[in-house]
Amino acid sequence: MNKDRIQGSVEQAKGKLKEVAGKATGDSKLETEGKAQKIAGKVQNTIGGMKDAVKEAVNP
């Protein structure tokens, strides 16, 4: 597991918290920010997964 995967997971968790807080308080802007942050975290996590796969393919 590399830095991108860890940071992506952290961003997903923070985004989920924002999304839930936005729903609970009726703050649609915060909810939208949370959803966007979750997506960004998923992308970063996916990039980290691809880096891991390439590293494993090069150095079996």
C-alpha distances in whole Angstrom, upper triangle without the diagonal:
4,7,8,6,7,11,11,11,13,16,16,17,20,21,22,24,26,26,28,30,31,32,34,36,37,35,34,33,30,29,29,27,24,24,23,21,19,19,18,15,15,15,12,10,11,11,8,8,11,9,7,10,12,11,11,15,16,15,15
4,6,6,7,9,10,11,13,15,16,17,19,20,22,23,25,26,28,29,31,32,34,35,36,34,33,32,29,29,28,25,24,24,22,19,18,19,17,14,14,14,11,9,11,10,6,8,10,8,7,11,12,10,12,15,16,15,16
4,6,5,6,8,10,11,12,14,16,17,18,20,21,23,24,26,27,28,30,32,33,34,32,31,29,27,26,26,23,21,22,20,17,17,17,15,12,13,13,10,9,12,10,7,10,12,10,10,14,15,14,16,18,19,18,20
4,5,5,6,8,10,10,12,14,15,16,18,20,21,22,24,26,26,28,30,31,32,30,28,27,24,24,23,20,19,19,17,14,14,14,11,9,10,9,6,6,8,7,5,8,10,9,10,13,14,14,16,18,19,19,21
4,6,5,6,9,10,10,12,14,15,17,19,20,21,23,24,26,27,29,30,31,29,28,27,24,23,23,21,18,18,17,14,13,13,12,9,9,9,7,4,7,8,5,7,10,9,9,12,14,14,15,18,19,19,20
4,5,5,6,9,10,11,13,14,16,17,19,20,21,23,24,26,27,29,30,28,28,26,23,23,23,20,18,18,18,14,13,15,13,9,11,12,9,7,11,11,8,10,13,13,12,15,17,16,18,21,22,21,22
4,5,5,6,9,10,11,12,14,15,16,18,20,21,22,24,26,27,28,26,25,23,21,20,20,17,15,16,15,12,11,13,10,7,10,11,7,7,11,11,9,12,15,14,14,17,19,18,20,23,24,24,25
4,5,5,6,9,10,10,12,14,15,16,18,20,21,22,24,26,26,24,23,22,19,19,18,16,14,14,12,10,9,9,7,4,6,7,5,4,8,9,8,10,13,13,14,16,18,18,20,22,23,24,25
4,5,5,6,9,10,11,13,14,15,17,18,20,21,23,24,25,24,23,22,19,18,18,16,13,14,14,11,9,11,10,6,7,10,8,6,10,12,10,12,15,15,15,17,20,20,21,23,25,25,26
4,5,5,6,9,10,11,12,14,16,17,18,20,21,23,24,22,22,21,17,17,18,15,12,14,14,10,9,12,11,7,10,12,10,9,13,14,13,15,18,18,18,21,23,22,24,26,28,28,28
4,5,5,6,9,10,10,12,14,15,16,18,20,21,22,20,19,17,15,14,14,12,9,11,10,6,6,9,7,5,8,10,9,9,13,14,13,15,18,18,19,21,23,23,25,27,28,29,30
4,6,5,6,9,10,10,12,14,15,16,18,20,21,19,18,17,14,13,13,12,9,9,9,6,4,7,8,5,6,10,9,9,12,14,14,15,18,19,19,21,23,24,25,27,29,29,30
4,5,5,6,9,10,11,12,14,15,17,18,20,18,18,18,14,13,14,13,9,11,12,9,7,11,11,8,10,13,13,12,15,17,16,18,21,21,21,24,26,26,27,30,31,31,32
4,5,5,6,9,10,11,12,14,15,16,18,16,16,15,12,12,13,10,7,10,11,7,7,11,11,9,12,14,14,14,17,18,18,20,23,23,23,26,28,28,29,32,33,33,34
4,5,5,6,9,10,10,12,14,15,16,14,13,12,9,9,9,7,4,6,7,5,5,8,9,8,10,13,13,14,16,18,18,20,22,23,24,26,28,29,30,32,34,34,35
4,5,5,6,8,10,11,12,14,15,14,14,14,11,9,10,10,6,7,10,8,6,10,12,10,12,15,15,15,17,20,20,21,23,25,25,27,29,30,31,33,35,35,36
4,5,5,6,8,10,10,12,14,13,13,13,10,9,12,10,7,10,12,10,9,13,14,13,15,18,18,18,20,23,22,24,26,27,28,30,32,32,33,36,37,38,38
4,6,5,6,9,10,10,12,10,10,10,6,6,8,7,5,8,10,9,9,13,13,13,15,18,18,19,21,23,23,25,27,28,29,31,33,34,35,37,39,39,40
4,5,5,6,9,10,10,9,9,9,6,4,7,7,4,6,9,9,9,12,14,13,15,17,19,19,21,23,24,25,27,29,29,31,33,34,35,37,39,40,40
4,5,5,6,9,10,10,10,12,9,7,10,11,8,10,13,12,12,15,17,16,17,20,21,21,23,26,26,27,29,31,31,33,35,36,37,39,41,41,42
4,5,5,6,8,8,10,11,7,7,11,11,9,11,14,13,14,17,18,18,20,22,23,23,26,28,28,29,32,33,33,35,37,38,39,41,43,43,44
4,5,5,6,5,6,7,5,4,8,9,8,10,13,13,14,16,18,18,20,22,23,24,26,28,28,30,32,33,34,36,38,39,40,42,44,44,45
4,6,5,6,7,10,8,6,10,11,10,11,14,15,15,17,19,20,21,23,25,25,27,29,30,31,33,35,35,37,39,40,41,43,45,46,46
4,6,8,10,12,10,9,13,14,13,14,17,18,17,20,22,22,23,26,27,27,29,32,32,33,35,37,37,39,41,42,43,45,47,47,48
4,5,9,11,9,9,13,14,13,15,18,18,19,21,23,23,25,27,28,29,31,33,33,35,37,38,39,41,43,44,45,47,49,49,50
4,6,9,9,8,11,13,13,14,17,18,19,21,23,23,25,27,28,29,31,33,34,35,37,39,39,41,43,44,45,47,49,50,50
4,5,5,6,9,10,11,13,15,16,17,19,20,21,23,25,26,27,29,31,32,33,35,36,38,39,41,42,44,45,47,48,49
4,5,5,6,9,10,10,12,14,15,17,18,20,21,23,24,26,27,29,30,31,33,35,36,37,39,41,42,44,45,46,47
4,5,5,6,9,10,11,12,14,15,16,18,20,21,22,24,26,27,29,30,32,33,35,36,38,39,41,42,44,45,46
4,5,5,6,9,10,10,12,14,15,16,18,20,21,22,24,26,27,28,30,31,33,35,36,37,39,41,42,43,44
4,5,5,6,9,10,11,13,14,15,17,19,20,21,23,25,26,27,29,30,32,33,35,36,37,39,41,42,42
4,5,5,6,9,10,11,12,14,15,17,18,20,21,23,24,26,27,29,30,32,33,35,36,38,39,41,41
4,5,5,6,9,10,10,12,14,15,16,18,20,21,22,24,26,27,29,30,32,33,35,36,38,39,40
4,5,5,6,9,10,10,12,14,15,16,18,20,21,22,24,26,27,29,30,31,33,35,36,37,38
4,5,5,6,9,10,11,13,14,15,17,19,20,21,23,25,26,27,29,30,32,33,35,36,37
4,5,5,6,9,10,11,12,14,15,17,18,20,21,23,24,26,27,29,30,32,33,35,36
4,5,5,6,9,10,10,12,14,15,16,18,20,21,22,24,26,27,29,30,32,33,34
4,5,5,6,9,10,10,12,14,15,16,18,20,21,23,24,26,27,29,30,31,32
4,5,5,6,9,10,11,12,14,15,17,18,20,21,23,24,26,27,29,30,31
4,5,5,6,9,10,11,12,14,15,17,18,20,21,23,24,26,27,29,30
4,5,5,6,9,10,10,12,14,15,16,18,20,21,22,24,26,27,28
4,5,5,6,9,10,10,12,14,15,16,18,20,21,22,24,25,26
4,5,5,6,9,10,11,12,14,15,17,18,20,21,23,24,25
4,5,5,6,9,10,11,12,14,15,16,18,20,21,22,24
4,5,5,6,9,10,11,12,14,15,17,18,20,21,22
4,5,5,6,9,10,10,12,14,15,16,18,20,20
4,5,5,6,9,10,11,12,14,15,17,18,19
4,5,5,6,9,10,10,12,14,15,16,17
4,5,5,6,9,10,11,12,14,15,16
4,5,5,6,9,10,10,12,14,15
4,5,5,6,9,10,11,12,14
4,5,5,6,9,10,10,11
4,5,5,6,9,10,10
4,5,5,6,8,10
4,5,5,6,8
4,5,5,5
4,6,6
4,6
4
